[in-house]
Amino acid sequence: MTFMMLTGTFLFPMEDAKQVYKRIKESNITYDSFTNYPHLSHDSKDFMAKCLAKKSSDRWDAKDLLKHPWLTNDKRAEIDETTKKEILMNLKKCHAKS
């Protein structure tokens, strides 16, 4: 969901459920997986990498994720109206694709 909200695309494009499951299972998402998205902040890329780590021992649980700097740094005042509109449009685009 985070990836979709920030980019307006699906991390694993919708094909049939078996193909999506296979791609998820075979994926190896790391911080470097997001280099094609220069508009994403370092903290957002790190947050998603922690969520999507392949090995369960490397994957953060919800308790730890809620303490991640991307969520705990109060930067709401820094989010301009253009960015808010872009996030909303990304959600609409993904909804239309699904």
C-alpha positions as a Markdown table, in Angstrom:
| # | Residue | x | y | z |
|---|---|---|---|---|
| 1 | Met | 0.0 | 0.0 | 0.0 |
| 2 | Thr | 2.8 | 2.4 | 0.9 |
| 3 | Phe | 4.5 | 1.8 | -2.5 |
| 4 | Met | 1.2 | 2.3 | -4.3 |
| 5 | Met | 0.4 | 5.5 | -2.5 |
| 6 | Leu | 3.9 | 7.0 | -3.2 |
| 7 | Thr | 4.3 | 6.0 | -6.8 |
| 8 | Gly | 0.8 | 5.4 | -8.3 |
| 9 | Thr | 1.8 | 1.9 | -9.4 |
| 10 | Phe | 1.7 | -1.6 | -8.1 |
| 11 | Leu | 4.9 | -3.1 | -6.9 |
| 12 | Phe | 3.8 | -6.4 | -8.4 |
| 13 | Pro | 1.6 | -5.6 | -11.4 |
| 14 | Met | -1.8 | -7.3 | -11.4 |
| 15 | Glu | -1.7 | -10.4 | -13.5 |
| 16 | Asp | -3.5 | -13.5 | -12.2 |
| 17 | Ala | -3.2 | -14.3 | -8.5 |
| 18 | Lys | -0.8 | -17.2 | -9.0 |
| 19 | Gln | 1.6 | -15.0 | -11.0 |
| 20 | Val | 1.5 | -12.2 | -8.4 |
| 21 | Tyr | 2.1 | -14.7 | -5.6 |
| 22 | Lys | 5.0 | -16.2 | -7.5 |
| 23 | Arg | 6.6 | -12.8 | -8.1 |
| 24 | Ile | 6.2 | -11.8 | -4.4 |
| 25 | Lys | 7.7 | -15.1 | -3.3 |
| 26 | Glu | 10.7 | -14.8 | -5.6 |
| 27 | Ser | 11.3 | -11.1 | -5.1 |
| 28 | Asn | 14.2 | -9.7 | -3.2 |
| 29 | Ile | 13.2 | -6.1 | -2.3 |
| 30 | Thr | 16.0 | -3.9 | -0.9 |
| 31 | Tyr | 16.6 | -0.2 | -0.5 |
| 32 | Asp | 18.2 | -0.3 | -3.9 |
| 33 | Ser | 15.0 | -1.6 | -5.5 |
| 34 | Phe | 13.7 | 1.9 | -5.4 |
| 35 | Thr | 16.4 | 3.7 | -7.3 |
| 36 | Asn | 14.0 | 4.4 | -10.2 |
| 37 | Tyr | 12.0 | 6.6 | -7.9 |
| 38 | Pro | 14.2 | 9.6 | -7.1 |
| 39 | His | 11.3 | 11.5 | -5.6 |
| 40 | Leu | 11.0 | 9.1 | -2.7 |
| 41 | Ser | 12.8 | 10.1 | 0.4 |
| 42 | His | 15.5 | 8.0 | 2.0 |
| 43 | Asp | 13.3 | 7.2 | 5.0 |
| 44 | Ser | 10.4 | 6.1 | 2.8 |
| 45 | Lys | 12.6 | 3.7 | 0.8 |
| 46 | Asp | 14.1 | 2.3 | 3.9 |
| 47 | Phe | 10.6 | 1.8 | 5.5 |
| 48 | Met | 9.4 | -0.1 | 2.4 |
| 49 | Ala | 12.6 | -2.2 | 2.3 |
| 50 | Lys | 12.1 | -3.1 | 6.0 |
| 51 | Cys | 8.5 | -4.1 | 5.3 |
| 52 | Leu | 9.4 | -6.2 | 2.2 |
| 53 | Ala | 12.6 | -8.0 | 3.3 |
| 54 | Lys | 12.5 | -11.5 | 1.9 |
| 55 | Lys | 13.9 | -13.2 | 5.0 |
| 56 | Ser | 11.5 | -13.0 | 7.9 |
| 57 | Ser | 14.4 | -12.5 | 10.3 |
| 58 | Asp | 15.3 | -9.3 | 8.3 |
| 59 | Arg | 11.7 | -8.1 | 8.1 |
| 60 | Trp | 10.5 | -5.6 | 10.7 |
| 61 | Asp | 7.3 | -6.4 | 12.6 |
| 62 | Ala | 4.5 | -3.8 | 13.0 |
| 63 | Lys | 5.8 | -2.8 | 16.5 |
| 64 | Asp | 9.2 | -1.9 | 15.1 |
| 65 | Leu | 7.8 | -0.3 | 11.9 |
| 66 | Leu | 5.7 | 2.1 | 14.0 |
| 67 | Lys | 8.9 | 3.4 | 15.5 |
| 68 | His | 10.6 | 3.9 | 12.1 |
| 69 | Pro | 11.8 | 7.5 | 11.4 |
| 70 | Trp | 9.6 | 7.8 | 8.3 |
| 71 | Leu | 6.6 | 7.5 | 10.6 |
| 72 | Thr | 7.9 | 9.2 | 13.7 |
| 73 | Asn | 9.4 | 12.3 | 12.2 |
| 74 | Asp | 6.6 | 14.9 | 12.2 |
| 75 | Lys | 7.0 | 16.4 | 8.8 |
| 76 | Arg | 3.3 | 17.0 | 8.1 |
| 77 | Ala | 3.9 | 20.7 | 8.0 |
| 78 | Glu | 6.4 | 20.2 | 5.1 |
| 79 | Ile | 3.9 | 18.4 | 2.9 |
| 80 | Asp | 2.7 | 20.9 | 0.4 |
| 81 | Glu | -0.7 | 20.9 | -1.4 |
| 82 | Thr | 0.9 | 19.7 | -4.7 |
| 83 | Thr | 2.3 | 16.6 | -3.0 |
| 84 | Lys | -1.0 | 15.8 | -1.2 |
| 85 | Lys | -2.8 | 16.1 | -4.6 |
| 86 | Glu | -0.2 | 13.8 | -6.2 |
| 87 | Ile | -0.7 | 11.1 | -3.5 |
| 88 | Leu | -4.4 | 11.3 | -4.0 |
| 89 | Met | -4.0 | 11.0 | -7.8 |
| 90 | Asn | -1.7 | 8.0 | -7.3 |
| 91 | Leu | -4.4 | 6.2 | -5.2 |
| 92 | Lys | -7.0 | 7.0 | -7.9 |
| 93 | Lys | -4.7 | 5.7 | -10.6 |
| 94 | Cys | -4.2 | 2.4 | -8.8 |
| 95 | His | -7.8 | 2.0 | -8.0 |
| 96 | Ala | -8.7 | 2.5 | -11.7 |
| 97 | Lys | -6.1 | -0.1 | -12.7 |
| 98 | Ser | -7.5 | -2.7 | -10.3 |
